[in-house]
Amino acid sequence: MVMAIIWLEVLALTPLIPSFSFGFRAMIISFTSYSLPLVFWLVVRERFIDSHRIPNLEHTLYKFTRSEQVFQSLLSLQPETNMDELTHEIRTGNKEAPLTLTMVSNPVCGPCSTAHAAIEDLLDRFEDRVKVNFRFTVNSIEEDSVSNKMVRHIISLSLTEPNKCRRALSDWFLHGGRKDFDRWIEKNPVGELNGKEMEVDLILKEYANWFIKAGIAETPTLLINGRKYMDEYTLSDLKFQIRKLLESIPNHKTQLIS
């Protein structure tokens, strides 16, 4: 491009050459005429190249994240997480489903709310085709922390009225429960535990031990059949890849809920 501009300038200035004397003024005019396009090109070059490069990169990345073969291969390479059954699981979906998702979160973690929204969307679409277990971090330093109180309450609710857990989790993570703990408690009351208080304490300890044994480094963490959902993928990629995973299971078909 720069050479084309220079040649155009040469052609434009050629008729004037006879009238030029090879003095200082002529040298300045010539230098300015030929150097300005070069300076301009050096300034805009990266933007010009990027304007053509970025759409190509975006298209390549889209194809990468939408390839079920790539996703399933990467998932199979993830190390298997210890998924020992706990005394009691907070679970929703179909307990006989071939695909188990485990959502590991911290009740006071902001990004965990976004992750739970993605899980809610999956349950709306595939509730009878996936099983979702919810496990939580336990604050071993502050036993009376809001996060521990929330986990204790949701465990108690799952022991007495398990069918209400999904709504309670949605209220907590998606509808302001984190900002008003007492209001959340009122909206999602626990029935009579009938002596199950010790079981709640046991489950809390199991959460804490499993978190260390499984080597969970951050929240939220999503496990698909015990393997970590890769950081290279976003939550918006999840529903597409889950559908493809379900379709890869023999004699198992899925239908998206619009």
N, C-alpha and C positions, 0 to 999 in steps of 0.2 A: 504493500500500500504506500509506504513512504517513498519507494523508488518511483512509483507511478506519479506521485505528486511532484517529485523532483524533475522528472522528465517533462511533465506538463509545464513546469516553471521554465525549464530550459527553452522549450519551444516558444513560450510566451515572451521570454526576454531576448531571444535571438534577434528579432528585428531591431532591437534597441542597442545591440552591441556596438555597431559602428559609431553611434553617438557617444558611447562611453569612452572616457579616457581611463587608462589603467592607473588611476590615482587612488588616493585613500578613500574618497567618497564612493567610488565604484566598487571598491573591495568591500566596504561596509554593506552596501546594498546587496551585493551578491551573497555575502556571508549570511546576512539576515534572511534573505529569501530562501536559502537552502537549509539553514539550520532550524528555522521555526517549525517546519513540518516534522523534523526529527524529534525536537523537544516535545511537540504535541503528541507524537506517536508513543514516546517513552512514558508520558503521563497517562495516556488512556489505554495503553497496551494490555495491562493486566485485566482491566474491566472488560475490555473487548473480548479477550480470550475467555474470561470467566463466564461472560454472558452466553457463550456457546458451550462451555464445559459443564456448567451446573445442571442444565436440563438433562444432559446425557448421564451425569452422575446420579441424579434423582431417579431417572428411569431404570438405571442398573440396580440401584438400591431397592427400588420397588419390586423388581423382578426377584431379587435375592430374598427379601422378606416374605414374598408370596410363593416361594417355591416350597412345596410340602416335602419334597425329597431332601432339600438342604436342611430344612428345619428338623425333620425327623432324624436325619443323620447326626446333626449337631446335638440333639437331645439325647440320642443313644450314647454319645461320647461323654455326657455329663456323669460324674461319679454318683453312684447310688447312695442316697441319704438313708441313715438308719430310721426305719419307719415302724419301730416296735409299737404294737397296739397299747394304748393307754387303758387304764381302768374304765374310763368313760371318754367317748369322743363327742364333741359338739359337731353334729353332722347334719347335712341337708342334701336333697337330691335323692337319687335312687341308690340304695345301699348295695344293690346287686349289679350296679353299672360296671362296665369293663374299664372305665377311665376314672381314676381317683385324683382329684386336685386337693392339695393341702395348702391352705392359706395361713401363713405364719405372719402375725402382725403384732404391733404394739398399740394398745388402746389410745395412746396419746400421740401417735405418730401421724403427722399430716399426710405424707404420701400414702399411708395405709388406707386412707379414705378413698383415694383415687383407685387403688387396687381393689377395694371392696366394691366399688361401683362397677368395675369390670367383671367381678365375680357375679354380681347381681344380674348383669346383662347376660352372662353365660347361663345362669340358672333360668332366666326367662326364656332362653332359646332352647336349652338342652336339659331341662330339669330331670326328665326321665331317662337321660342317657349318661349323666355324669354323677359322681358322688363327690361332695365337697366336705372336707374336714377343716375345722378352724382350730388353730392352736395359737396360744398367746404367750408373749414374754411375761416373766414375773419379776417384779422389782424386789430383789432379796435384801436391799438396804432399807427401804422405807416400806414396811409391811402395810402401813395404813395409807399408802399412796392412792390417788384416784385410779390409776391403772390397775392396781391389785384389787381394789373394791369392784371395779367394773368386771374383771375376770371372774372374781368370786361370785358375783351376781349372775353372770351369764352361765357359769357352770351350774349354779343352783337352779336356774331356770330350765336348763337342759335336763336336769334330773327330775324335775317336777312336771314341766310342760314343754317338752322338746319341740313340739310343732310351733311354738312361739319364738324360737330362737332366731330364725331368719329375720323376722320383723324387728326383733330387738336389736340385732346387729345392724340392720339397715337404719334404724332410728339413731343408733349411736354414731355410726361412721358417715351417714349421708344426710341426716336430718337434724343436726345440731345437738345430739346427745352429749357429745364431747364437751360442749360449752355449758351444759346445765345438767350435772350429774343427778341432782335430786329430782328434777323434772323427768329425767329418763327413767329413774327408779319408779316414780309414780305411774308412768305410762306403761311400764313393763314389770308389774309386780310378780313376786315369786310366791308360789303356793307353799303349803306346809312341807317342810323337809322331812319331818317324821324321823328324826335321828340320823339324817344323812350329812350332818354338819362335818363329821370326821372324814367322810368320803370326799367332801369338797376340799378339805385341807390336803388329803392324799393326792387328789388330782392336781392341785396347785404345785405340790412338790414334784410330781411327775413331769409337769410342764417344764419346770426349772431344770430338772435333770436331763430331760430329752433335748432341750435347747442346747445344752453344753455338748451332749453326746453326738448330736446331729451336726455340730459345727456350724450352726446358723450364725452368719457374720453380720447380717443387717435385716432390717424390716422396711418394707414388706418383702417377703420371700415367697414365691409361688413354686410348689413342687408338683410335677406332673408324673404320676405313678412313681413317686420317689426321686425324680430327677429334676434339678433346678431349671426353671424357665430362664433362658439365657438373657443376659443384659443387652445383647445386640438387638433384641426385639422389644417393641413397645407394647403397652397394654392394648393398643388399638389393633395390633396384629393378632392378638390372642384368639378372638372368636373365629377368625378365618382358619387358623392353624388347628384349633380344637375340632372344628368341623371336619377338616381333612384327616385328622387323627382318627376320629370316629368312623369316617368312611373307609379307612384302611383296615379296620377290624373286620374279619370275615363275617358275612351274614349280618352286618350291622349297618343300617342306613340311617341318615339323618335328614331332617327337613328343617330349614331355618324358619323361625317364627318372625314374621315381619312386624 
